Amino acid sequence: MDGVPAVEHAPHNALQDGAEIAAFHDRCSDLMRALLDELATTPGRPRTFPQVEDALGWPRRRIASVLGGVCRMRQLEFGGRRPYRFYDERNAASGRWEIWMDAAQARAVLSSGSDASLPAGDRAPDHAGASRA
């Protein structure tokens, strides 16, 4: 995919309104909140599930379980929308599912009471062949 921008998985499902993102953050489980807080530390940087799980000290497949657990709330309260973004395995540089937040989503999560701090990375994901090991 060198030089070709990746195609985001279901971009229409990404929450963009800060108040809705804060409400999602407030209503979700502690594990989901931990995931959101971690994603907010690296806005614009897609990571594979294992990379995020490592950062959180979680066992493998925990993210899949957490995302499955929040599905009902997402559907009933947020129309299926979510405060994070995905690349599927066909469109990710890693060849695996990748998850991230954009800078606006990260700011909304951080302003909703998280202790994480927003890094200076207010940029879109880099897809021009950059290595994301």
KESEFI-61755 format. One record per atom (N, C-alpha, C): residue in three letters; atom name; x, y, z. Coordinates in Angstrom, 2 decimals. Example, Ala and Ser with C-alpha at 12.3 -4.5 7.8 and 13.67 -1.06 7.14 Angstrom:
BEGIN
+-----+------+---------+---------+---------+
: res : atom :       x :       y :       z :
+-----+------+---------+---------+---------+
: ala :    N :   13.19 :   -5.69 :    7.80 :
: ala :   CA :   12.30 :   -4.50 :    7.80 :
: ala :    C :   13.20 :   -3.30 :    7.80 :
: ser :    N :   12.85 :   -2.25 :    7.08 :
: ser :   CA :   13.67 :   -1.06 :    7.14 :
: ser :    C :   12.90 :    0.03 :    7.87 :
+-----+------+---------+---------+---------+
***
This chain:
BEGIN
+-----+------+---------+---------+---------+
: res : atom :       x :       y :       z :
+-----+------+---------+---------+---------+
: met :    N :    0.82 :   -1.20 :    0.00 :
: met :   CA :    0.00 :    0.00 :    0.00 :
: met :    C :    0.86 :    1.25 :    0.00 :
: asp :    N :    2.12 :    1.12 :   -0.35 :
: asp :   CA :    3.02 :    2.28 :   -0.35 :
: asp :    C :    2.47 :    3.38 :   -1.23 :
: gly :    N :    2.37 :    4.59 :   -0.67 :
: gly :   CA :    1.94 :    5.76 :   -1.41 :
: gly :    C :    0.44 :    5.84 :   -1.65 :
: val :    N :   -0.31 :    4.82 :   -1.28 :
: val :   CA :   -1.76 :    4.82 :   -1.47 :
: val :    C :   -2.43 :    4.94 :   -0.11 :
: pro :    N :   -3.28 :    5.96 :    0.07 :
: pro :   CA :   -3.95 :    6.10 :    1.36 :
: pro :    C :   -4.81 :    4.88 :    1.66 :
: ala :    N :   -4.80 :    4.44 :    2.91 :
: ala :   CA :   -5.64 :    3.33 :    3.33 :
: ala :    C :   -7.09 :    3.78 :    3.37 :
: val :    N :   -7.98 :    2.85 :    3.18 :
: val :   CA :   -9.41 :    3.12 :    3.24 :
: val :    C :   -9.92 :    2.70 :    4.61 :
: glu :    N :  -10.50 :    3.65 :    5.31 :
: glu :   CA :  -11.02 :    3.39 :    6.64 :
: glu :    C :  -12.23 :    2.46 :    6.58 :
: his :    N :  -12.36 :    1.56 :    7.54 :
: his :   CA :  -13.51 :    0.67 :    7.64 :
: his :    C :  -14.70 :    1.43 :    8.24 :
: ala :    N :  -15.79 :    1.53 :    7.50 :
: ala :   CA :  -17.05 :    2.14 :    7.95 :
: ala :    C :  -16.85 :    3.51 :    8.60 :
: pro :    N :  -16.27 :    4.46 :    7.87 :
: pro :   CA :  -16.02 :    5.78 :    8.48 :
: pro :    C :  -17.29 :    6.48 :    8.93 :
: his :    N :  -18.43 :    6.14 :    8.34 :
: his :   CA :  -19.69 :    6.76 :    8.74 :
: his :    C :  -20.12 :    6.35 :   10.15 :
: asn :    N :  -19.49 :    5.33 :   10.71 :
: asn :   CA :  -19.81 :    4.90 :   12.08 :
: asn :    C :  -18.97 :    5.58 :   13.14 :
: ala :    N :  -18.04 :    6.44 :   12.75 :
: ala :   CA :  -17.18 :    7.12 :   13.73 :
: ala :    C :  -17.91 :    8.33 :   14.31 :
: leu :    N :  -18.04 :    8.35 :   15.63 :
: leu :   CA :  -18.60 :    9.53 :   16.29 :
: leu :    C :  -17.68 :   10.72 :   16.09 :
: gln :    N :  -18.27 :   11.89 :   15.91 :
: gln :   CA :  -17.48 :   13.11 :   15.74 :
: gln :    C :  -17.86 :   14.21 :   16.71 :
: asp :    N :  -19.07 :   14.15 :   17.24 :
: asp :   CA :  -19.54 :   15.17 :   18.17 :
: asp :    C :  -18.92 :   14.95 :   19.55 :
: gly :    N :  -18.24 :   15.96 :   20.07 :
: gly :   CA :  -17.56 :   15.84 :   21.35 :
: gly :    C :  -18.48 :   15.45 :   22.50 :
: ala :    N :  -19.70 :   15.99 :   22.53 :
: ala :   CA :  -20.65 :   15.66 :   23.60 :
: ala :    C :  -21.06 :   14.19 :   23.53 :
: glu :    N :  -21.26 :   13.68 :   22.33 :
: glu :   CA :  -21.61 :   12.26 :   22.17 :
: glu :    C :  -20.45 :   11.36 :   22.59 :
: ile :    N :  -19.24 :   11.76 :   22.23 :
: ile :   CA :  -18.06 :   10.98 :   22.61 :
: ile :    C :  -17.91 :   10.96 :   24.13 :
: ala :    N :  -18.10 :   12.10 :   24.76 :
: ala :   CA :  -18.03 :   12.17 :   26.23 :
: ala :    C :  -19.11 :   11.31 :   26.86 :
: ala :    N :  -20.31 :   11.31 :   26.29 :
: ala :   CA :  -21.41 :   10.48 :   26.81 :
: ala :    C :  -21.07 :    9.00 :   26.67 :
: phe :    N :  -20.50 :    8.61 :   25.52 :
: phe :   CA :  -20.08 :    7.22 :   25.31 :
: phe :    C :  -19.06 :    6.84 :   26.38 :
: his :    N :  -18.07 :    7.70 :   26.58 :
: his :   CA :  -17.01 :    7.46 :   27.57 :
: his :    C :  -17.61 :    7.29 :   28.97 :
: asp :    N :  -18.58 :    8.11 :   29.31 :
: asp :   CA :  -19.20 :    8.05 :   30.63 :
: asp :    C :  -20.06 :    6.81 :   30.82 :
: arg :    N :  -20.71 :    6.33 :   29.75 :
: arg :   CA :  -21.66 :    5.22 :   29.85 :
: arg :    C :  -21.02 :    3.84 :   29.71 :
: cys :    N :  -19.82 :    3.76 :   29.19 :
: cys :   CA :  -19.23 :    2.44 :   28.89 :
: cys :    C :  -18.62 :    1.80 :   30.14 :
: ser :    N :  -18.20 :    0.55 :   29.99 :
: ser :   CA :  -17.57 :   -0.20 :   31.08 :
: ser :    C :  -16.18 :    0.37 :   31.40 :
: asp :    N :  -15.66 :   -0.03 :   32.54 :
: asp :   CA :  -14.31 :    0.40 :   32.92 :
: asp :    C :  -13.26 :   -0.08 :   31.91 :
: leu :    N :  -13.43 :   -1.31 :   31.40 :
: leu :   CA :  -12.47 :   -1.82 :   30.41 :
: leu :    C :  -12.55 :   -1.02 :   29.12 :
: met :    N :  -13.75 :   -0.70 :   28.68 :
: met :   CA :  -13.89 :    0.11 :   27.46 :
: met :    C :  -13.32 :    1.50 :   27.68 :
: arg :    N :  -13.55 :    2.05 :   28.85 :
: arg :   CA :  -13.00 :    3.37 :   29.18 :
: arg :    C :  -11.48 :    3.33 :   29.16 :
: ala :    N :  -10.88 :    2.25 :   29.67 :
: ala :   CA :   -9.42 :    2.11 :   29.62 :
: ala :    C :   -8.93 :    2.06 :   28.19 :
: leu :    N :   -9.65 :    1.35 :   27.32 :
: leu :   CA :   -9.29 :    1.30 :   25.91 :
: leu :    C :   -9.37 :    2.67 :   25.27 :
: leu :    N :  -10.46 :    3.39 :   25.52 :
: leu :   CA :  -10.61 :    4.73 :   24.96 :
: leu :    C :   -9.51 :    5.66 :   25.45 :
: asp :    N :   -9.20 :    5.59 :   26.74 :
: asp :   CA :   -8.14 :    6.44 :   27.29 :
: asp :    C :   -6.80 :    6.14 :   26.64 :
: glu :    N :   -6.51 :    4.87 :   26.40 :
: glu :   CA :   -5.25 :    4.49 :   25.75 :
: glu :    C :   -5.22 :    5.00 :   24.31 :
: leu :    N :   -6.31 :    4.82 :   23.57 :
: leu :   CA :   -6.34 :    5.29 :   22.19 :
: leu :    C :   -6.16 :    6.80 :   22.12 :
: ala :    N :   -6.67 :    7.51 :   23.12 :
: ala :   CA :   -6.57 :    8.97 :   23.14 :
: ala :    C :   -5.13 :    9.45 :   23.34 :
: thr :    N :   -4.24 :    8.58 :   23.81 :
: thr :   CA :   -2.85 :    8.99 :   24.02 :
: thr :    C :   -2.06 :    9.06 :   22.72 :
: thr :    N :   -2.59 :    8.47 :   21.65 :
: thr :   CA :   -1.87 :    8.44 :   20.37 :
: thr :    C :   -2.81 :    8.78 :   19.21 :
: pro :    N :   -3.41 :    9.97 :   19.21 :
: pro :   CA :   -4.34 :   10.30 :   18.12 :
: pro :    C :   -3.64 :   10.27 :   16.76 :
: gly :    N :   -4.39 :    9.77 :   15.78 :
: gly :   CA :   -3.85 :    9.74 :   14.43 :
: gly :    C :   -2.87 :    8.62 :   14.17 :
: arg :    N :   -2.68 :    7.71 :   15.13 :
: arg :   CA :   -1.72 :    6.62 :   14.97 :
: arg :    C :   -2.42 :    5.27 :   15.08 :
: pro :    N :   -2.79 :    4.67 :   13.95 :
: pro :   CA :   -3.42 :    3.35 :   13.99 :
: pro :    C :   -2.46 :    2.31 :   14.56 :
: arg :    N :   -3.00 :    1.43 :   15.40 :
: arg :   CA :   -2.22 :    0.34 :   16.00 :
: arg :    C :   -3.01 :   -0.95 :   15.89 :
: thr :    N :   -2.31 :   -2.06 :   15.80 :
: thr :   CA :   -2.99 :   -3.35 :   15.81 :
: thr :    C :   -3.54 :   -3.61 :   17.21 :
: phe :    N :   -4.50 :   -4.52 :   17.28 :
: phe :   CA :   -5.06 :   -4.87 :   18.59 :
: phe :    C :   -3.97 :   -5.34 :   19.55 :
: pro :    N :   -3.06 :   -6.25 :   19.13 :
: pro :   CA :   -2.01 :   -6.68 :   20.07 :
: pro :    C :   -1.13 :   -5.52 :   20.56 :
: gln :    N :   -0.85 :   -4.54 :   19.72 :
: gln :   CA :   -0.05 :   -3.39 :   20.17 :
: gln :    C :   -0.78 :   -2.62 :   21.28 :
: val :    N :   -2.08 :   -2.43 :   21.11 :
: val :   CA :   -2.86 :   -1.71 :   22.13 :
: val :    C :   -2.98 :   -2.56 :   23.39 :
: glu :    N :   -3.22 :   -3.86 :   23.21 :
: glu :   CA :   -3.31 :   -4.75 :   24.37 :
: glu :    C :   -2.00 :   -4.75 :   25.16 :
: asp :    N :   -0.88 :   -4.75 :   24.48 :
: asp :   CA :    0.42 :   -4.67 :   25.16 :
: asp :    C :    0.54 :   -3.37 :   25.96 :
: ala :    N :    0.12 :   -2.26 :   25.36 :
: ala :   CA :    0.21 :   -0.97 :   26.04 :
: ala :    C :   -0.65 :   -0.94 :   27.30 :
: leu :    N :   -1.75 :   -1.68 :   27.29 :
: leu :   CA :   -2.65 :   -1.74 :   28.43 :
: leu :    C :   -2.31 :   -2.86 :   29.42 :
: gly :    N :   -1.37 :   -3.74 :   29.03 :
: gly :   CA :   -1.05 :   -4.88 :   29.87 :
: gly :    C :   -2.14 :   -5.94 :   29.85 :
: trp :    N :   -2.89 :   -5.99 :   28.76 :
: trp :   CA :   -4.01 :   -6.93 :   28.62 :
: trp :    C :   -3.56 :   -8.20 :   27.90 :
: pro :    N :   -4.25 :   -9.30 :   28.16 :
: pro :   CA :   -3.98 :  -10.53 :   27.39 :
: pro :    C :   -4.53 :  -10.39 :   25.97 :
: arg :    N :   -4.05 :  -11.23 :   25.08 :
: arg :   CA :   -4.53 :  -11.22 :   23.70 :
: arg :    C :   -6.04 :  -11.50 :   23.65 :
: arg :    N :   -6.68 :  -10.88 :   22.69 :
: arg :   CA :   -8.10 :  -11.02 :   22.40 :
: arg :    C :   -9.00 :  -10.24 :   23.37 :
: arg :    N :   -8.42 :   -9.55 :   24.35 :
: arg :   CA :   -9.24 :   -8.77 :   25.27 :
: arg :    C :   -9.98 :   -7.66 :   24.54 :
: ile :    N :   -9.34 :   -6.99 :   23.58 :
: ile :   CA :  -10.01 :   -5.90 :   22.86 :
: ile :    C :  -11.24 :   -6.42 :   22.13 :
: ala :    N :  -11.12 :   -7.56 :   21.50 :
: ala :   CA :  -12.28 :   -8.13 :   20.80 :
: ala :    C :  -13.43 :   -8.35 :   21.78 :
: ser :    N :  -13.13 :   -8.83 :   22.96 :
: ser :   CA :  -14.15 :   -9.06 :   23.97 :
: ser :    C :  -14.77 :   -7.74 :   24.44 :
: val :    N :  -13.93 :   -6.74 :   24.67 :
: val :   CA :  -14.41 :   -5.44 :   25.13 :
: val :    C :  -15.30 :   -4.79 :   24.06 :
: leu :    N :  -14.86 :   -4.84 :   22.81 :
: leu :   CA :  -15.67 :   -4.26 :   21.73 :
: leu :    C :  -16.99 :   -5.00 :   21.57 :
: gly :    N :  -16.97 :   -6.31 :   21.75 :
: gly :   CA :  -18.21 :   -7.07 :   21.70 :
: gly :    C :  -19.14 :   -6.71 :   22.84 :
: gly :    N :  -18.57 :   -6.46 :   24.00 :
: gly :   CA :  -19.36 :   -6.11 :   25.17 :
: gly :    C :  -20.05 :   -4.76 :   25.07 :
: val :    N :  -19.49 :   -3.85 :   24.31 :
: val :   CA :  -20.06 :   -2.51 :   24.18 :
: val :    C :  -21.04 :   -2.42 :   23.00 :
: cys :    N :  -21.16 :   -3.49 :   22.25 :
: cys :   CA :  -21.97 :   -3.48 :   21.03 :
: cys :    C :  -23.43 :   -3.08 :   21.29 :
: arg :    N :  -24.04 :   -3.65 :   22.30 :
: arg :   CA :  -25.45 :   -3.34 :   22.57 :
: arg :    C :  -25.64 :   -1.85 :   22.89 :
: met :    N :  -24.77 :   -1.31 :   23.74 :
: met :   CA :  -24.86 :    0.11 :   24.07 :
: met :    C :  -24.66 :    0.96 :   22.81 :
: arg :    N :  -23.68 :    0.59 :   22.00 :
: arg :   CA :  -23.43 :    1.33 :   20.75 :
: arg :    C :  -24.68 :    1.35 :   19.88 :
: gln :    N :  -25.32 :    0.21 :   19.75 :
: gln :   CA :  -26.49 :    0.10 :   18.88 :
: gln :    C :  -27.68 :    0.87 :   19.45 :
: leu :    N :  -27.97 :    0.69 :   20.72 :
: leu :   CA :  -29.17 :    1.28 :   21.32 :
: leu :    C :  -29.04 :    2.77 :   21.60 :
: glu :    N :  -27.87 :    3.21 :   22.02 :
: glu :   CA :  -27.73 :    4.60 :   22.46 :
: glu :    C :  -27.01 :    5.50 :   21.46 :
: phe :    N :  -26.25 :    4.91 :   20.54 :
: phe :   CA :  -25.44 :    5.74 :   19.64 :
: phe :    C :  -25.63 :    5.36 :   18.17 :
: gly :    N :  -26.68 :    4.64 :   17.86 :
: gly :   CA :  -26.97 :    4.28 :   16.47 :
: gly :    C :  -25.88 :    3.46 :   15.82 :
: gly :    N :  -25.13 :    2.71 :   16.62 :
: gly :   CA :  -24.04 :    1.88 :   16.09 :
: gly :    C :  -22.73 :    2.62 :   15.90 :
: arg :    N :  -22.72 :    3.91 :   16.20 :
: arg :   CA :  -21.50 :    4.71 :   16.01 :
: arg :    C :  -20.55 :    4.52 :   17.18 :
: arg :    N :  -19.27 :    4.87 :   16.96 :
: arg :   CA :  -18.21 :    4.59 :   17.93 :
: arg :    C :  -17.19 :    5.72 :   17.96 :
: pro :    N :  -16.55 :    5.96 :   19.12 :
: pro :   CA :  -15.56 :    7.04 :   19.23 :
: pro :    C :  -14.14 :    6.60 :   18.89 :
: tyr :    N :  -13.98 :    5.80 :   17.88 :
: tyr :   CA :  -12.68 :    5.33 :   17.41 :
: tyr :    C :  -12.86 :    4.90 :   15.96 :
: arg :    N :  -11.75 :    4.63 :   15.29 :
: arg :   CA :  -11.77 :    4.30 :   13.86 :
: arg :    C :  -11.01 :    3.00 :   13.62 :
: phe :    N :  -11.27 :    2.39 :   12.47 :
: phe :   CA :  -10.64 :    1.12 :   12.11 :
: phe :    C :  -10.09 :    1.12 :   10.70 :
: tyr :    N :   -9.04 :    0.34 :   10.50 :
: tyr :   CA :   -8.68 :   -0.19 :    9.19 :
: tyr :    C :   -8.85 :   -1.69 :    9.30 :
: asp :    N :   -9.47 :   -2.31 :    8.29 :
: asp :   CA :   -9.54 :   -3.77 :    8.32 :
: asp :    C :   -8.25 :   -4.34 :    7.77 :
: glu :    N :   -8.13 :   -5.66 :    7.84 :
: glu :   CA :   -6.86 :   -6.30 :    7.47 :
: glu :    C :   -6.48 :   -6.08 :    6.01 :
: arg :    N :   -7.44 :   -5.82 :    5.14 :
: arg :   CA :   -7.14 :   -5.59 :    3.73 :
: arg :    C :   -6.58 :   -4.19 :    3.47 :
: asn :    N :   -6.90 :   -3.24 :    4.37 :
: asn :   CA :   -6.53 :   -1.85 :    4.15 :
: asn :    C :   -5.48 :   -1.32 :    5.12 :
: ala :    N :   -5.06 :   -2.12 :    6.06 :
: ala :   CA :   -4.07 :   -1.67 :    7.04 :
: ala :    C :   -2.66 :   -2.01 :    6.57 :
: ala :    N :   -1.73 :   -1.14 :    6.89 :
: ala :   CA :   -0.33 :   -1.37 :    6.51 :
: ala :    C :    0.21 :   -2.66 :    7.14 :
: ser :    N :   -0.31 :   -3.02 :    8.31 :
: ser :   CA :    0.17 :   -4.20 :    9.02 :
: ser :    C :   -0.44 :   -5.50 :    8.49 :
: gly :    N :   -1.51 :   -5.39 :    7.72 :
: gly :   CA :   -2.22 :   -6.59 :    7.28 :
: gly :    C :   -3.14 :   -7.16 :    8.34 :
: arg :    N :   -3.31 :   -6.42 :    9.45 :
: arg :   CA :   -4.19 :   -6.81 :   10.55 :
: arg :    C :   -5.14 :   -5.65 :   10.84 :
: trp :    N :   -6.22 :   -5.92 :   11.55 :
: trp :   CA :   -7.11 :   -4.84 :   11.97 :
: trp :    C :   -6.32 :   -3.84 :   12.80 :
: glu :    N :   -6.56 :   -2.56 :   12.54 :
: glu :   CA :   -5.93 :   -1.49 :   13.30 :
: glu :    C :   -7.01 :   -0.55 :   13.82 :
: ile :    N :   -6.78 :    0.01 :   15.00 :
: ile :   CA :   -7.73 :    0.87 :   15.67 :
: ile :    C :   -7.02 :    2.16 :   16.07 :
: trp :    N :   -7.74 :    3.28 :   16.01 :
: trp :   CA :   -7.18 :    4.56 :   16.44 :
: trp :    C :   -8.29 :    5.57 :   16.64 :
: met :    N :   -7.92 :    6.71 :   17.21 :
: met :   CA :   -8.79 :    7.88 :   17.32 :
: met :    C :   -8.17 :    9.01 :   16.53 :
: asp :    N :   -9.03 :    9.86 :   15.99 :
: asp :   CA :   -8.50 :   11.08 :   15.41 :
: asp :    C :   -8.31 :   12.09 :   16.55 :
: ala :    N :   -7.71 :   13.22 :   16.25 :
: ala :   CA :   -7.37 :   14.20 :   17.29 :
: ala :    C :   -8.61 :   14.75 :   17.99 :
: ala :    N :   -9.69 :   15.00 :   17.24 :
: ala :   CA :  -10.91 :   15.54 :   17.84 :
: ala :    C :  -11.54 :   14.52 :   18.79 :
: gln :    N :  -11.56 :   13.25 :   18.39 :
: gln :   CA :  -12.09 :   12.20 :   19.26 :
: gln :    C :  -11.25 :   12.11 :   20.54 :
: ala :    N :   -9.93 :   12.16 :   20.39 :
: ala :   CA :   -9.04 :   12.08 :   21.55 :
: ala :    C :   -9.27 :   13.25 :   22.50 :
: arg :    N :   -9.41 :   14.45 :   21.97 :
: arg :   CA :   -9.68 :   15.61 :   22.83 :
: arg :    C :  -10.98 :   15.43 :   23.60 :
: ala :    N :  -12.01 :   14.91 :   22.94 :
: ala :   CA :  -13.29 :   14.70 :   23.62 :
: ala :    C :  -13.16 :   13.68 :   24.74 :
: val :    N :  -12.42 :   12.59 :   24.51 :
: val :   CA :  -12.22 :   11.58 :   25.54 :
: val :    C :  -11.43 :   12.18 :   26.70 :
: leu :    N :  -10.36 :   12.88 :   26.39 :
: leu :   CA :   -9.53 :   13.46 :   27.45 :
: leu :    C :  -10.27 :   14.51 :   28.25 :
: ser :    N :  -11.15 :   15.25 :   27.63 :
: ser :   CA :  -11.90 :   16.28 :   28.35 :
: ser :    C :  -13.06 :   15.69 :   29.14 :
: ser :    N :  -13.35 :   14.40 :   28.94 :
: ser :   CA :  -14.47 :   13.78 :   29.66 :
: ser :    C :  -14.05 :   13.22 :   31.01 :
: gly :    N :  -12.82 :   13.50 :   31.45 :
: gly :   CA :  -12.40 :   13.09 :   32.78 :
: gly :    C :  -11.26 :   12.11 :   32.83 :
: ser :    N :  -10.69 :   11.75 :   31.69 :
: ser :   CA :   -9.56 :   10.82 :   31.67 :
: ser :    C :   -8.33 :   11.50 :   32.24 :
: asp :    N :   -7.42 :   10.70 :   32.80 :
: asp :   CA :   -6.16 :   11.22 :   33.32 :
: asp :    C :   -5.06 :   11.26 :   32.28 :
: ala :    N :   -5.32 :   10.70 :   31.08 :
: ala :   CA :   -4.30 :   10.68 :   30.03 :
: ala :    C :   -4.05 :   12.09 :   29.52 :
: ser :    N :   -2.94 :   12.28 :   28.86 :
: ser :   CA :   -2.65 :   13.59 :   28.29 :
: ser :    C :   -2.51 :   13.48 :   26.79 :
: leu :    N :   -3.02 :   14.44 :   26.09 :
: leu :   CA :   -2.99 :   14.44 :   24.64 :
: leu :    C :   -1.62 :   14.84 :   24.13 :
: pro :    N :   -0.96 :   13.97 :   23.36 :
: pro :   CA :    0.33 :   14.34 :   22.79 :
: pro :    C :    0.15 :   15.36 :   21.67 :
: ala :    N :    1.24 :   15.84 :   21.17 :
: ala :   CA :    1.21 :   16.89 :   20.15 :
: ala :    C :    0.77 :   16.38 :   18.79 :
: gly :    N :    0.46 :   15.13 :   18.60 :
: gly :   CA :    0.16 :   14.53 :   17.30 :
: gly :    C :   -1.21 :   14.85 :   16.76 :
: asp :    N :   -1.50 :   16.10 :   16.50 :
: asp :   CA :   -2.79 :   16.50 :   15.92 :
: asp :    C :   -2.77 :   16.35 :   14.41 :
: arg :    N :   -2.52 :   15.14 :   13.92 :
: arg :   CA :   -2.41 :   14.96 :   12.48 :
: arg :    C :   -3.18 :   13.72 :   12.07 :
: ala :    N :   -3.46 :   13.62 :   10.81 :
: ala :   CA :   -4.12 :   12.44 :   10.27 :
: ala :    C :   -3.13 :   11.28 :   10.24 :
: pro :    N :   -3.64 :   10.05 :   10.23 :
: pro :   CA :   -2.73 :    8.90 :   10.16 :
: pro :    C :   -1.84 :    8.94 :    8.94 :
: asp :    N :   -0.60 :    8.49 :    9.10 :
: asp :   CA :    0.36 :    8.45 :    8.01 :
: asp :    C :    0.27 :    7.10 :    7.33 :
: his :    N :   -0.08 :    7.10 :    6.03 :
: his :   CA :   -0.26 :    5.85 :    5.31 :
: his :    C :    0.70 :    5.72 :    4.13 :
: ala :    N :    1.66 :    6.58 :    4.04 :
: ala :   CA :    2.56 :    6.57 :    2.88 :
: ala :    C :    3.71 :    5.61 :    3.12 :
: gly :    N :    3.36 :    4.39 :    3.51 :
: gly :   CA :    4.39 :    3.36 :    3.64 :
: gly :    C :    5.16 :    3.41 :    4.94 :
: ala :    N :    4.68 :    4.20 :    5.91 :
: ala :   CA :    5.39 :    4.27 :    7.20 :
: ala :    C :    5.23 :    2.96 :    7.94 :
: ser :    N :    6.27 :    2.57 :    8.61 :
: ser :   CA :    6.25 :    1.33 :    9.38 :
: ser :    C :    5.59 :    1.60 :   10.73 :
: arg :    N :    4.65 :    0.74 :   11.08 :
: arg :   CA :    3.98 :    0.84 :   12.38 :
: arg :    C :    4.16 :   -0.48 :   13.11 :
: ala :    N :    5.35 :   -0.77 :   13.53 :
: ala :   CA :    5.66 :   -2.05 :   14.18 :
: ala :    C :    5.06 :   -2.17 :   15.54 :
+-----+------+---------+---------+---------+
***
